[in-house]
Amino acid sequence: MTQPIDSTNTRLVAILTQGRGTDGSLGAEAQTCSIPADRFRLALANAPLRDPSYDRAAFDRAVRLEYLSIEDADGPDNELDSVQMRALYVSIQAGYIEGADSVGSFAKLIGSETTAVAQTARVRALSDAERIRKAVTSPFLFPYDSTDPVLLSCDRQGRTEVEDLGDGRVIAATVYRVLYQANSDTTYDP
């Protein structure tokens, strides 16, 4: 058995770090929205990016999924119904290095990004936030009807917030609402 959040976590990790859809196997629309593999890296041991002891060399473009809350979607469910709708809220956070360290080996520069752009971590953070939004909210990349629970949609809730942590580290965080359909006959247990 799996836990109810496992399918969401697996899907988000595949979109953010493993290049889901980049090979064209999910169609041209999915390929357009996809993020190349290794653009982002998972946070080390899912450690909080706000932790001042987080390894600086692994901070730039590290992503962390922080699960915030879960609720019945669109009002209380009838527990006797075989289908249960849930809304899961998750914060997708990405770390960036700025300033002097961004010109060295700490920044993970991609494509046309230059040293000047790297020094403006907020530009990279907000640009990446839009790239992430496009990918995780895409109906061609996110929903997956053969999982249990069934993933239905992922929508951004509000704006992306950029937070200066000091010491040349910045985090961009965006909250998303994941709608999924659980089967009341399934025991979701590890």
Order of alpha helices (4+ residues) and beta strands (2+ residues): alpha-alpha-beta-beta-beta-alpha-alpha-beta-beta-beta
